[in-house]
């Protein structure tokens, strides 16, 4: 699960990229299902296995002065072997305002559920 806090308003269509989720066995896809969303997001995200990046798209205007934070969940398959954790970064791209800032949104809470995928 991911919970983000923002200090700027984002328009419908703004893209939130989370980088640093490397090592997953989940194949790259343009339709990674999202669940548990507070703010209206498109139901699917773009996942890039090689870069460890997930991109979610807002489906409505996000107002940071309201009580809602941007929260959502998704499922990735853990690697078969241990690897060093990476720094997770967040960027927001809002084409209407030409905003591409990492300071506009920060990770408040990132919960990793451990699911082991055994292959014999």
C-alpha positions as CSV (number, residue, x, y, z in Angstrom):
1,X,0.0,0.0,0.0
2,X,1.1,3.5,-0.7
3,X,0.0,6.7,1.0
4,X,1.1,10.1,-0.5
5,X,0.8,13.6,0.8
6,X,1.0,16.5,-1.6
7,X,1.5,20.2,-1.2
8,X,0.1,21.2,-4.7
9,X,-3.1,20.7,-6.6
10,X,-3.0,18.2,-9.4
11,X,-5.3,18.2,-12.4
12,X,-7.1,15.2,-13.9
13,X,-4.6,13.3,-16.0
14,X,-1.6,14.1,-13.8
15,X,0.8,11.1,-13.5
16,X,2.4,10.0,-10.3
17,X,5.6,7.9,-10.7
18,X,7.1,5.8,-7.9
19,X,10.6,4.6,-8.7
20,X,12.9,2.2,-6.8
21,X,10.7,-0.9,-6.7
22,X,13.3,-3.1,-8.3
23,X,13.7,-6.8,-8.2
24,X,10.1,-7.8,-8.7
25,X,9.2,-10.9,-10.8
26,X,6.1,-9.2,-12.1
27,X,6.3,-8.6,-15.8
28,X,6.0,-5.1,-17.2
29,X,2.4,-4.2,-18.1
30,X,0.2,-1.2,-19.0
31,X,-2.6,-2.7,-16.8
32,X,-1.4,-3.3,-13.3
33,X,-4.6,-3.3,-11.2
34,X,-4.9,-0.7,-8.4
35,X,-7.1,-1.3,-5.3
36,X,-8.0,0.6,-2.2
37,X,-7.9,4.1,-3.7
38,X,-9.2,7.1,-1.8
39,X,-8.7,9.6,-4.6
40,X,-10.1,8.8,-8.0
41,X,-7.4,7.2,-9.9
42,X,-7.5,5.3,-13.2
43,X,-8.2,1.6,-12.3
44,X,-4.9,0.4,-13.8
45,X,-1.3,1.6,-13.5
46,X,1.7,1.2,-15.9
47,X,4.4,-1.1,-14.4
48,X,7.9,-1.2,-15.7
49,X,9.9,-4.2,-14.3
50,X,13.3,-3.1,-15.7
51,X,13.2,0.3,-14.0
52,X,11.1,-0.7,-11.0
53,X,8.6,2.1,-11.7
54,X,4.8,2.3,-11.3
55,X,2.9,5.2,-12.9
56,X,-0.7,6.0,-11.7
57,X,-2.9,8.5,-13.3
58,X,-5.4,10.8,-11.5
59,X,-9.0,10.5,-12.8
60,X,-10.1,13.8,-11.1
61,X,-8.6,17.0,-9.7
62,X,-6.7,16.4,-6.5
63,X,-7.0,19.1,-3.8
64,X,-4.3,18.8,-1.1
65,X,-6.2,21.1,1.2
66,X,-9.0,18.5,1.6
67,X,-8.8,15.7,4.1
68,X,-7.8,13.0,1.5
69,X,-4.4,11.7,0.9
70,X,-3.5,9.8,-2.2
71,X,-3.7,6.1,-1.2
72,X,-3.7,2.9,-3.3
73,X,-2.5,-0.7,-3.3
74,X,-1.1,-3.0,-5.9
75,X,0.5,-6.4,-6.1
76,X,4.0,-7.3,-7.2
77,X,5.7,-10.7,-7.0
78,X,8.7,-10.7,-4.8
79,X,12.1,-11.9,-6.2
80,X,13.3,-15.5,-5.6
81,X,16.3,-14.2,-3.7
82,X,17.1,-11.4,-1.3
83,X,18.3,-8.1,-2.7
84,X,19.3,-4.8,-1.1
85,X,16.4,-2.4,-0.6
86,X,16.4,0.7,-2.8
87,X,15.5,4.3,-2.2
88,X,11.9,5.0,-3.3
89,X,11.2,8.3,-5.0
90,X,8.0,10.0,-6.2
91,X,7.6,12.4,-9.1
92,X,4.4,14.1,-10.3
93,X,3.9,15.2,-13.9
94,X,1.0,17.5,-14.5
95,X,1.0,18.4,-18.2
96,X,-1.4,21.4,-17.8
97,X,1.0,23.2,-15.5
98,X,4.3,21.7,-16.8
99,X,5.0,20.5,-13.2
100,X,7.5,17.7,-12.8
101,X,8.6,17.9,-9.1
102,X,9.7,15.4,-6.6
103,X,9.0,17.9,-3.7
104,X,5.3,18.2,-4.6
105,X,4.5,14.8,-3.3
106,X,6.1,12.6,-0.6
107,X,5.7,9.1,0.5
108,X,3.9,9.2,3.9
109,X,3.5,5.4,4.3
110,X,4.6,2.5,2.2
111,X,3.5,-0.9,3.4
112,X,5.1,-4.0,1.9
113,X,3.2,-7.2,2.3
114,X,5.5,-10.1,1.9
115,X,4.2,-12.9,-0.4
116,X,6.7,-15.6,-1.2
117,X,6.4,-17.3,-4.6
118,X,8.0,-20.7,-4.3
119,X,8.9,-22.6,-7.4
120,X,10.2,-26.2,-7.2
